[in-house]
Amino acid sequence: MITKLDNTNKEIADQIFTVFQRSYRIEALIIGALDFPPLSRTIKDIEVSKTQFYGFIEDSCPVAIIEIVKEGRYLEINSLTVLPASFGKGIASKLIRFVLELIDFKIAVVETATATYRQ
């Protein structure tokens, strides 16, 4: 089930933080980042964020989070994270589809990190 998450609630912010930390640690390893800014984000940062959070819920806990900003008809996906135990289940695709069907937008933007190879 996908639901909007109230990030101003400390318990919910802590759940979002946990998903972010577990997921972003894996992403940082994959891309070889020693300093990965998303891992510096605190629970307080999440609590005061003006972005919208939606979670894919299993057994009453979020296993994936999508974070968006909507301004007018401009949609920005700020983050999309899935707990490592739920990788490969299509959950990220379900969250993206959900948001794209929910939000009336003209332009959608998403950015991602990439691995840097040095020789």
C-alpha positions in Angstrom: 0.0 0.0 0.0 1.2 3.5 -0.8 0.4 6.4 1.5 1.4 10.0 2.1 3.7 10.3 5.1 3.6 13.1 7.7 7.3 13.9 7.9 6.5 16.5 10.7 5.7 13.6 13.0 9.0 12.6 14.7 8.2 8.8 14.6 7.4 9.0 10.8 10.5 11.2 10.2 12.6 8.5 12.0 11.1 5.8 9.8 11.9 7.9 6.7 15.4 8.5 8.0 15.9 4.8 8.5 14.9 3.9 5.0 17.1 6.7 3.6 20.2 5.6 5.6 19.9 1.9 4.7 19.3 2.6 1.1 21.8 5.4 0.6 24.6 3.4 2.3 24.2 0.8 -0.5 24.0 3.5 -3.2 27.2 5.1 -1.9 29.0 1.8 -2.0 27.8 1.1 -5.6 29.0 4.4 -6.9 32.1 4.5 -4.8 31.3 7.7 -3.0 33.3 8.4 0.1 31.3 11.5 1.0 27.6 11.0 0.0 25.5 14.1 1.0 22.2 12.2 1.4 23.8 10.3 4.3 24.3 13.6 6.1 20.6 14.3 6.3 19.3 14.2 9.8 15.9 13.3 11.3 15.4 17.0 12.1 16.1 17.9 8.4 13.3 15.5 7.4 10.9 16.8 10.0 11.2 20.4 8.8 11.3 19.6 5.1 8.6 21.2 3.0 8.7 18.3 0.5 6.1 15.6 0.3 6.9 12.0 1.2 5.0 8.9 0.1 5.8 5.5 1.4 5.3 1.9 0.2 4.1 0.2 3.4 4.5 -3.4 4.3 3.6 -4.8 7.8 2.9 -1.2 9.0 6.4 0.1 8.1 7.7 1.9 5.1 10.0 -0.2 2.9 10.4 2.5 0.3 10.1 6.3 0.1 9.6 8.7 -2.7 10.1 12.4 -1.9 8.7 15.1 -4.2 8.3 18.8 -4.7 5.4 20.2 -6.7 5.3 23.8 -7.7 2.5 24.6 -10.1 2.7 22.0 -12.8 6.4 21.4 -12.2 7.2 18.1 -10.4 10.6 17.2 -9.0 11.4 13.8 -7.6 14.0 14.6 -4.9 14.6 11.0 -3.7 13.5 7.5 -4.2 14.8 4.9 -1.8 14.1 1.2 -1.1 15.2 -0.9 1.8 17.9 -3.3 0.5 15.7 -6.3 1.6 13.1 -5.1 -0.8 15.4 -4.5 -3.8 14.2 -6.1 -7.1 10.5 -6.3 -6.2 9.4 -3.5 -8.5 8.5 -1.2 -5.5 10.4 1.8 -6.9 8.4 1.5 -10.2 5.2 1.4 -8.2 6.0 4.5 -6.3 7.0 6.4 -9.5 3.8 5.3 -11.3 1.7 6.3 -8.2 3.2 9.8 -8.1 3.0 10.3 -11.9 -0.7 9.4 -11.8 -1.5 11.4 -8.6 0.1 14.7 -9.6 -1.0 17.0 -12.4 2.2 18.1 -14.0 3.6 19.4 -17.2 7.3 18.9 -16.5 8.8 16.2 -14.3 12.5 16.2 -13.3 14.6 13.6 -11.5 18.4 13.5 -10.9 20.5 10.6 -9.9 24.1 9.9 -8.8 26.5 8.0 -11.0 29.7 6.2 -10.4 32.9 8.0 -11.2 35.7 5.9 -12.6 39.3 7.1 -12.4 42.2 5.5 -14.0 
